[in-house]
């Protein structure tokens, strides 16, 4: 039987490592540096994870905005593959500071070449009418999935900092009846009460698995030769914590010209709709599949 204390220490260590990766260093006004610790090299880990560079860019943007203005949306473009063993420079442009809204553009660079660009908008809270998309009725709650087999994942050579519960009917580990990916996810340890940090963690996890739904629309995974994110958008509807269970439910919406679009939502276990996510990716079929068309 596993040692509970050892498991807790492993989880705490992985989260501490993850938070150190998300940290950025201010070099001068509106210029930051993020360090990307190298991870074990294989064909899946040679490039920088898109959610990581997006989270770094978002953190740099947040650092230049008054705390009364909360992020409500981000739009980013993945321009070049990033390297996971090299630092990332983050250059912030203060596009606008108004009474209600602030806007920032961030360019992430490696070797003096842009790898990612992000525009983020911030809004000072104000009253208004409220409505939201309800949580999907066919999704079991986390407590109903706790007995399922858990995946043991490594990240940077240590335990993955997130705990995930895949919804079996819409899991990336087997064919789904619809091009959809649904999972509950949360950070393994509690975070400080820092809304900006929680937003950056949500930005990181928002890039986890969107293209899995798009790939599943093509049938068996071996039909797809390669997939890569092209652009990414997140709308933050209300503040949310990243250390509580969140439902990441994403569906494929379109596939044309070797591009596929996935759109999804983030909900709390209480049913609060906290964010909406959209991502388009390049999805090229394997050569044998193209020959059959």
C-alpha positions as a Markdown table, in Angstrom:
| # | Residue | x | y | z |
|---|---|---|---|---|
| 1 | Unk | 0.0 | 0.0 | 0.0 |
| 2 | Unk | 1.5 | 3.4 | -0.9 |
| 3 | Unk | 2.7 | 5.7 | 1.9 |
| 4 | Unk | 0.2 | 8.5 | 2.1 |
| 5 | Unk | 2.8 | 10.9 | 3.5 |
| 6 | Unk | 5.2 | 10.2 | 0.7 |
| 7 | Unk | 2.4 | 10.7 | -1.9 |
| 8 | Unk | 1.5 | 14.0 | -0.3 |
| 9 | Unk | 5.2 | 15.1 | -0.3 |
| 10 | Unk | 5.4 | 14.1 | -4.0 |
| 11 | Unk | 2.3 | 16.1 | -4.8 |
| 12 | Unk | 3.6 | 19.1 | -2.9 |
| 13 | Unk | 7.0 | 19.0 | -4.6 |
| 14 | Unk | 5.4 | 18.8 | -8.0 |
| 15 | Unk | 3.2 | 21.8 | -7.4 |
| 16 | Unk | 6.1 | 23.8 | -5.9 |
| 17 | Unk | 8.1 | 22.9 | -9.0 |
| 18 | Unk | 5.2 | 23.9 | -11.3 |
| 19 | Unk | 4.8 | 27.3 | -9.5 |
| 20 | Unk | 8.6 | 28.0 | -9.9 |
| 21 | Unk | 8.2 | 27.3 | -13.6 |
| 22 | Unk | 5.4 | 29.8 | -13.8 |
| 23 | Unk | 7.4 | 32.5 | -12.1 |
| 24 | Unk | 8.8 | 35.3 | -14.2 |
| 25 | Unk | 11.7 | 37.7 | -13.6 |
| 26 | Unk | 11.3 | 41.5 | -14.2 |
| 27 | Unk | 14.5 | 42.7 | -16.0 |
| 28 | Unk | 13.3 | 46.3 | -16.6 |
| 29 | Unk | 10.1 | 48.1 | -17.2 |
| 30 | Unk | 7.8 | 45.9 | -19.3 |
| 31 | Unk | 10.5 | 43.3 | -20.0 |
| 32 | Unk | 10.4 | 40.0 | -18.2 |
| 33 | Unk | 12.2 | 36.6 | -18.4 |
| 34 | Unk | 10.7 | 33.2 | -17.9 |
| 35 | Unk | 12.9 | 30.1 | -17.3 |
| 36 | Unk | 12.0 | 26.8 | -18.8 |
| 37 | Unk | 13.7 | 24.0 | -16.9 |
| 38 | Unk | 14.7 | 21.2 | -19.4 |
| 39 | Unk | 12.5 | 18.0 | -19.3 |
| 40 | Unk | 13.5 | 14.5 | -20.3 |
| 41 | Unk | 13.9 | 14.5 | -24.1 |
| 42 | Unk | 11.5 | 12.5 | -26.2 |
| 43 | Unk | 9.5 | 13.4 | -29.3 |
| 44 | Unk | 6.6 | 14.6 | -27.2 |
| 45 | Unk | 8.7 | 16.9 | -25.0 |
| 46 | Unk | 11.2 | 18.6 | -27.2 |
| 47 | Unk | 9.1 | 21.7 | -27.7 |
| 48 | Unk | 7.8 | 24.1 | -25.1 |
| 49 | Unk | 4.2 | 23.4 | -24.1 |
| 50 | Unk | 1.9 | 26.1 | -25.5 |
| 51 | Unk | 0.0 | 26.5 | -22.3 |
| 52 | Unk | 3.3 | 27.3 | -20.5 |
| 53 | Unk | 4.3 | 30.2 | -22.8 |
| 54 | Unk | 0.7 | 31.5 | -22.7 |
| 55 | Unk | 0.7 | 31.4 | -18.9 |
| 56 | Unk | 4.1 | 33.3 | -18.9 |
| 57 | Unk | 2.7 | 35.9 | -21.3 |
| 58 | Unk | -0.4 | 36.3 | -19.2 |
| 59 | Unk | 1.6 | 36.7 | -16.0 |
| 60 | Unk | 3.7 | 39.4 | -17.6 |
| 61 | Unk | 0.6 | 41.2 | -18.7 |
| 62 | Unk | -1.0 | 41.0 | -15.3 |
| 63 | Unk | 2.1 | 42.4 | -13.7 |
| 64 | Unk | 1.7 | 45.7 | -15.6 |
| 65 | Unk | -2.0 | 46.3 | -14.9 |
| 66 | Unk | -3.8 | 47.8 | -11.8 |
| 67 | Unk | -5.2 | 45.0 | -9.6 |
| 68 | Unk | -8.7 | 46.5 | -9.8 |
| 69 | Unk | -8.8 | 45.5 | -13.5 |
| 70 | Unk | -9.3 | 41.7 | -13.8 |
| 71 | Unk | -8.4 | 39.8 | -17.0 |
| 72 | Unk | -11.5 | 38.9 | -18.9 |
| 73 | Unk | -10.1 | 37.6 | -22.2 |
| 74 | Unk | -6.9 | 36.6 | -23.9 |
| 75 | Unk | -6.2 | 35.9 | -27.6 |
| 76 | Unk | -2.9 | 34.3 | -28.6 |
| 77 | Unk | -1.1 | 33.0 | -31.7 |
| 78 | Unk | 1.6 | 30.3 | -31.6 |
| 79 | Unk | 4.1 | 31.6 | -34.1 |
| 80 | Unk | 7.1 | 29.2 | -33.8 |
| 81 | Unk | 7.8 | 26.1 | -31.7 |
| 82 | Unk | 9.4 | 27.1 | -28.4 |
| 83 | Unk | 12.3 | 25.3 | -26.8 |
| 84 | Unk | 11.8 | 23.8 | -23.3 |
| 85 | Unk | 15.5 | 24.2 | -22.3 |
| 86 | Unk | 15.9 | 27.9 | -23.1 |
| 87 | Unk | 14.6 | 31.1 | -21.4 |
| 88 | Unk | 11.7 | 33.1 | -22.8 |
| 89 | Unk | 11.8 | 36.9 | -23.0 |
| 90 | Unk | 8.4 | 38.6 | -22.6 |
| 91 | Unk | 8.0 | 42.1 | -24.0 |
| 92 | Unk | 4.9 | 43.9 | -22.8 |
| 93 | Unk | 3.3 | 46.8 | -24.8 |
| 94 | Unk | 0.8 | 48.9 | -22.8 |
| 95 | Unk | -1.8 | 49.4 | -25.5 |
| 96 | Unk | -4.4 | 51.2 | -23.3 |
| 97 | Unk | -5.3 | 52.1 | -19.7 |
| 98 | Unk | -8.8 | 53.4 | -19.3 |
| 99 | Unk | -11.2 | 53.7 | -16.4 |
| 100 | Unk | -13.0 | 50.5 | -17.2 |
| 101 | Unk | -10.7 | 48.6 | -19.5 |
| 102 | Unk | -6.9 | 48.0 | -19.9 |
| 103 | Unk | -5.3 | 46.2 | -22.8 |
| 104 | Unk | -1.8 | 44.6 | -23.1 |
| 105 | Unk | 0.0 | 42.9 | -25.9 |
| 106 | Unk | 2.9 | 40.6 | -25.0 |
| 107 | Unk | 5.4 | 39.1 | -27.4 |
| 108 | Unk | 7.3 | 36.0 | -26.2 |
| 109 | Unk | 10.8 | 35.6 | -27.8 |
| 110 | Unk | 13.5 | 32.9 | -27.8 |
| 111 | Unk | 16.8 | 33.6 | -29.6 |
| 112 | Unk | 15.4 | 37.0 | -30.6 |
| 113 | Unk | 12.6 | 35.4 | -32.6 |
| 114 | Unk | 8.9 | 35.7 | -31.6 |
| 115 | Unk | 7.4 | 32.3 | -30.7 |
| 116 | Unk | 4.0 | 33.5 | -29.3 |
| 117 | Unk | 2.0 | 36.7 | -29.2 |
| 118 | Unk | -0.8 | 37.5 | -26.8 |
| 119 | Unk | -3.3 | 40.3 | -26.4 |
| 120 | Unk | -5.1 | 40.4 | -23.1 |
| 121 | Unk | -8.0 | 42.7 | -22.0 |
| 122 | Unk | -8.8 | 43.6 | -18.4 |
| 123 | Unk | -12.0 | 45.0 | -17.0 |
| 124 | Unk | -13.0 | 46.7 | -13.8 |
| 125 | Unk | -15.9 | 44.8 | -12.3 |
| 126 | Unk | -19.3 | 46.5 | -12.7 |
| 127 | Unk | -22.9 | 45.3 | -12.2 |
| 128 | Unk | -25.0 | 44.0 | -15.0 |
| 129 | Unk | -27.4 | 41.3 | -16.1 |
| 130 | Unk | -26.1 | 37.7 | -15.6 |
| 131 | Unk | -26.7 | 34.4 | -17.3 |
| 132 | Unk | -24.4 | 31.5 | -18.2 |
| 133 | Unk | -24.2 | 28.1 | -19.9 |
| 134 | Unk | -25.2 | 25.3 | -17.5 |
| 135 | Unk | -22.9 | 22.4 | -16.9 |
| 136 | Unk | -23.6 | 19.4 | -19.2 |
| 137 | Unk | -26.1 | 17.0 | -17.8 |
| 138 | Unk | -24.3 | 13.9 | -19.0 |
| 139 | Unk | -21.1 | 14.6 | -17.0 |
| 140 | Unk | -20.5 | 12.7 | -13.7 |
| 141 | Unk | -19.3 | 14.7 | -10.7 |
| 142 | Unk | -15.7 | 14.0 | -9.5 |
| 143 | Unk | -16.9 | 11.9 | -6.6 |
| 144 | Unk | -18.6 | 9.6 | -9.0 |
| 145 | Unk | -15.3 | 9.0 | -10.9 |
| 146 | Unk | -12.8 | 8.6 | -8.0 |
| 147 | Unk | -12.8 | 4.8 | -8.3 |
| 148 | Unk | -11.6 | 4.8 | -11.9 |
| 149 | Unk | -8.0 | 4.0 | -12.8 |
| 150 | Unk | -5.8 | 7.0 | -12.4 |
| 151 | Unk | -3.1 | 7.9 | -14.9 |
| 152 | Unk | 0.4 | 8.1 | -13.6 |
| 153 | Unk | 2.0 | 11.0 | -15.4 |
| 154 | Unk | 5.4 | 12.7 | -15.1 |
| 155 | Unk | 6.2 | 16.3 | -15.9 |
| 156 | Unk | 9.7 | 17.6 | -15.8 |
| 157 | Unk | 10.8 | 14.3 | -14.3 |
| 158 | Unk | 8.5 | 14.5 | -11.3 |
| 159 | Unk | 4.8 | 13.8 | -10.7 |
| 160 | Unk | 2.4 | 15.8 | -12.8 |
| 161 | Unk | 1.1 | 18.8 | -10.7 |
| 162 | Unk | -2.5 | 18.4 | -11.8 |
| 163 | Unk | -4.9 | 15.6 | -10.8 |
| 164 | Unk | -7.2 | 14.5 | -13.7 |
| 165 | Unk | -10.3 | 12.4 | -13.8 |
| 166 | Unk | -11.3 | 11.5 | -17.3 |
| 167 | Unk | -15.0 | 11.1 | -18.2 |
| 168 | Unk | -14.8 | 7.6 | -19.7 |
| 169 | Unk | -17.3 | 8.3 | -22.5 |
| 170 | Unk | -15.3 | 11.3 | -23.7 |
| 171 | Unk | -11.8 | 10.2 | -22.8 |
| 172 | Unk | -8.7 | 10.7 | -25.0 |
| 173 | Unk | -7.7 | 7.2 | -24.1 |
| 174 | Unk | -10.4 | 5.5 | -26.2 |
| 175 | Unk | -12.7 | 6.3 | -29.1 |
| 176 | Unk | -15.6 | 8.6 | -28.1 |
| 177 | Unk | -19.1 | 8.4 | -29.6 |
| 178 | Unk | -18.7 | 12.2 | -30.4 |
| 179 | Unk | -15.7 | 14.4 | -31.1 |
| 180 | Unk | -15.5 | 15.6 | -27.5 |
| 181 | Unk | -13.0 | 15.6 | -24.6 |
| 182 | Unk | -14.3 | 15.9 | -21.0 |
| 183 | Unk | -12.2 | 15.7 | -17.8 |
| 184 | Unk | -12.2 | 17.1 | -14.3 |
| 185 | Unk | -8.9 | 18.7 | -13.4 |
| 186 | Unk | -7.3 | 20.6 | -10.5 |
| 187 | Unk | -3.9 | 21.4 | -9.1 |
| 188 | Unk | -2.8 | 18.8 | -6.5 |
| 189 | Unk | -2.1 | 21.4 | -3.7 |
| 190 | Unk | -3.8 | 24.5 | -2.5 |
| 191 | Unk | -2.6 | 27.8 | -3.9 |
| 192 | Unk | -2.3 | 31.2 | -2.2 |
| 193 | Unk | -5.2 | 33.6 | -2.6 |
| 194 | Unk | -3.7 | 35.4 | -5.6 |
| 195 | Unk | -6.3 | 35.9 | -8.3 |
| 196 | Unk | -3.6 | 36.6 | -10.9 |
| 197 | Unk | -1.8 | 33.4 | -10.1 |
| 198 | Unk | -5.0 | 31.4 | -10.4 |
| 199 | Unk | -5.7 | 33.0 | -13.8 |
| 200 | Unk | -2.3 | 32.0 | -15.0 |
| 201 | Unk | -2.7 | 28.4 | -13.9 |
| 202 | Unk | -6.1 | 28.4 | -15.7 |
| 203 | Unk | -4.4 | 29.7 | -18.8 |
| 204 | Unk | -1.8 | 26.9 | -18.6 |
| 205 | Unk | -4.4 | 24.1 | -18.3 |
| 206 | Unk | -6.7 | 25.7 | -21.0 |
| 207 | Unk | -4.3 | 24.3 | -23.6 |
| 208 | Unk | -4.5 | 20.7 | -22.3 |
| 209 | Unk | -6.4 | 18.5 | -24.6 |
| 210 | Unk | -8.4 | 20.9 | -26.9 |
| 211 | Unk | -6.9 | 19.3 | -30.0 |
| 212 | Unk | -7.7 | 15.8 | -28.6 |
| 213 | Unk | -11.3 | 16.4 | -29.4 |
| 214 | Unk | -10.4 | 17.6 | -32.9 |
| 215 | Unk | -8.3 | 14.6 | -33.5 |
| 216 | Unk | -11.0 | 12.3 | -32.4 |
| 217 | Unk | -13.3 | 13.7 | -35.1 |
| 218 | Unk | -11.0 | 12.0 | -37.6 |
| 219 | Unk | -11.4 | 8.6 | -36.2 |
| 220 | Unk | -8.6 | 6.4 | -34.8 |
| 221 | Unk | -5.6 | 8.5 | -33.6 |
| 222 | Unk | -3.2 | 6.8 | -36.1 |
| 223 | Unk | -5.1 | 8.6 | -38.9 |
| 224 | Unk | -3.6 | 11.9 | -37.8 |
| 225 | Unk | 0.1 | 12.5 | -38.8 |
| 226 | Unk | 0.6 | 15.6 | -36.7 |
| 227 | Unk | -1.3 | 18.3 | -34.7 |
| 228 | Unk | -0.2 | 21.7 | -33.5 |
| 229 | Unk | -1.9 | 24.6 | -31.9 |
| 230 | Unk | -2.3 | 27.7 | -34.1 |
| 231 | Unk | -4.2 | 30.2 | -32.0 |
| 232 | Unk | -5.9 | 30.2 | -28.6 |
| 233 | Unk | -8.5 | 32.2 | -26.9 |
| 234 | Unk | -9.9 | 32.2 | -23.3 |
| 235 | Unk | -12.8 | 34.3 | -21.9 |
| 236 | Unk | -12.7 | 34.6 | -18.1 |
| 237 | Unk | -16.3 | 35.1 | -17.0 |
| 238 | Unk | -15.7 | 35.1 | -13.3 |
| 239 | Unk | -12.8 | 34.5 | -10.9 |
| 240 | Unk | -12.1 | 30.9 | -10.2 |
| 241 | Unk | -9.6 | 28.8 | -8.3 |
| 242 | Unk | -7.3 | 26.4 | -10.0 |
| 243 | Unk | -7.0 | 24.2 | -6.9 |
| 244 | Unk | -10.6 | 22.9 | -6.9 |
| 245 | Unk | -12.2 | 20.5 | -9.4 |
| 246 | Unk | -13.0 | 22.1 | -12.7 |
| 247 | Unk | -14.7 | 20.5 | -15.6 |
| 248 | Unk | -12.9 | 21.0 | -18.9 |
| 249 | Unk | -15.5 | 20.0 | -21.6 |
| 250 | Unk | -14.5 | 20.6 | -25.2 |
| 251 | Unk | -16.0 | 19.6 | -28.5 |
| 252 | Unk | -14.7 | 19.7 | -32.1 |
| 253 | Unk | -16.7 | 22.2 | -34.1 |
| 254 | Unk | -15.0 | 22.3 | -37.5 |
| 255 | Unk | -12.4 | 20.7 | -39.7 |
| 256 | Unk | -11.4 | 22.3 | -43.0 |
| 257 | Unk | -8.1 | 22.8 | -44.9 |
| 258 | Unk | -6.1 | 20.7 | -42.4 |
| 259 | Unk | -7.3 | 23.1 | -39.6 |
| 260 | Unk | -9.6 | 22.0 | -36.8 |
| 261 | Unk | -11.5 | 24.1 | -34.2 |
| 262 | Unk | -12.3 | 23.1 | -30.7 |
| 263 | Unk | -14.5 | 25.0 | -28.3 |
| 264 | Unk | -15.1 | 24.2 | -24.7 |
| 265 | Unk | -16.1 | 25.4 | -21.2 |
| 266 | Unk | -14.7 | 25.4 | -17.7 |
| 267 | Unk | -17.2 | 24.8 | -14.9 |
| 268 | Unk | -16.9 | 24.3 | -11.2 |
| 269 | Unk | -18.4 | 21.3 | -9.5 |
| 270 | Unk | -21.2 | 23.6 | -8.3 |
| 271 | Unk | -22.0 | 24.4 | -11.9 |
| 272 | Unk | -20.5 | 27.9 | -12.2 |
| 273 | Unk | -19.5 | 28.7 | -15.7 |
| 274 | Unk | -16.1 | 30.3 | -15.2 |
| 275 | Unk | -14.4 | 30.4 | -18.6 |
| 276 | Unk | -14.9 | 29.6 | -22.3 |
| 277 | Unk | -12.0 | 28.3 | -24.5 |
| 278 | Unk | -11.5 | 28.3 | -28.2 |
| 279 | Unk | -8.5 | 26.9 | -30.1 |
| 280 | Unk | -7.7 | 26.2 | -33.7 |
| 281 | Unk | -5.0 | 23.8 | -34.6 |
| 282 | Unk | -3.2 | 22.4 | -37.6 |
| 283 | Unk | -4.3 | 18.7 | -38.0 |
| 284 | Unk | -2.7 | 16.9 | -40.8 |
| 285 | Unk | -3.7 | 13.4 | -41.7 |
| 286 | Unk | -1.1 | 10.6 | -41.9 |
| 287 | Unk | 0.3 | 10.2 | -45.5 |
| 288 | Unk | -1.6 | 6.9 | -45.9 |
| 289 | Unk | -4.9 | 8.6 | -45.0 |
| 290 | Unk | -4.3 | 11.4 | -47.5 |
| 291 | Unk | -3.7 | 8.9 | -50.2 |
| 292 | Unk | -7.1 | 7.3 | -49.6 |
| 293 | Unk | -9.0 | 10.6 | -50.0 |
